[in-house]
Amino acid sequence: MGRICELTGKGPIKGSIIWRSGKSKKSGGIGTHVTAITKRRFFPNLQRVKALVDGEVRYIRVTASALKQGLVTKAPKRKWKKEVVKAKA
């Protein structure tokens, strides 16, 4: 399952971790130097939400930003209760 928002299409993006060594000039050193750059990925903040999609209730994976924007119509709360089947004793 891909880490992609079903509404906005937002997915992981590439980035890097930059390793630095040395003391900054501001705090009395001779300056920091880059010693290594490692690749990494930034993942979207996906949430699993029960929503109304095409008139039916189903779970979708949506980013938190899409939830904040109000792009998701949440499913209505269930009002009926399940029937309890009585066992013969």
PyMOL commands that set and color helices and strands:
alter all, ss='L'
color gray80, all
select helices_A, chain A and resi 25-27+64-69
alter helices_A, ss='H'
color red, helices_A
select strands_A, chain A and resi 13-21+33-42+46-53+56-63
alter strands_A, ss='S'
color yellow, strands_A
deselect
rebuild
show_as cartoon
